Amino acid sequence: MTSKRKVRASEPTPSRPMTAVPAAVRRRQAAPVELARALAAARAAEVAAEAARAEAANADTAEAERVLAERLAVRSPSAPDDEPAADTRTLREKVRARDGVAEVLVFVVGGERFGIELAAVEEAIDLPQVHHVPEMPPAMQGVITVRGSLTSVYAPRQALGRAHDTGASALIFRRRRSRLALIIDDVDDARTIDLATLRDAPNASIASVVIGVARHGDALLSLLDADALLAACQVLPQPEIA
């Protein structure tokens, strides 16, 4: 029989000696923790960098929007409350009031200078070949081709009381869907007329067309009403009654 050894209470219990953990094992156990910490730090740095980039982008966008708004404000300034309303009066009405200015095109017919509102003229051209048509009104000289469309040509004698000399040029007017040409000798220049300096037209026979006279250098300039001029060109003469 196997005898069992009795252990007395006073005897110390034998213990296993403490074994040191090898450094390689400690490194293996610490590596995952260090890697996790490094990854967490990298993620935090990446998040911070992304936030910084987003903030910079937002700042750039806000600055671009501000600059664009300033440019638009310069190009299209909002009208102040006290800005006067646009002047919708006709040239004739402003002439009667002797108020304001007029941008006019100056042209020559028979050695005399005339001015007509610049906005009323579509263009000034060298007069091309005029083609006569049957049964034309007396003031009508024929037709010309302007930009592929036929345009009626009128002499200035009936409307202005003066005949052209060379008739080398023409003023083109557009009325509704058609064009109308007035024969002139030459185009002088464009100028601004202070309507307060106008004088009344001396010739009563063409007062409906000439609405004022202004000084043009050493000569006089007759200011014309464009609508009245074109109407006078197209009006038929009244037959004389015996």
BELZI-V664200 format. One record per helix or strand. SS is the DSSP state (@ for helix, = for strand). FROM is the first residue (numbers start at 1). TO is the last residue. If there is no record, write none. Layout:
((SS,FROM,TO) (SS,FROM,TO))
//
This chain:
((@,23,75) (@,91,97) (=,101,109) (=,112,117) (@,118,120) (=,123,126) (=,131,131) (=,140,146) (=,149,154) (@,157,160) (=,169,175) (=,178,184) (=,186,194) (@,195,197) (=,199,199) (@,204,206) (=,210,216) (=,219,224) (@,226,234))
//
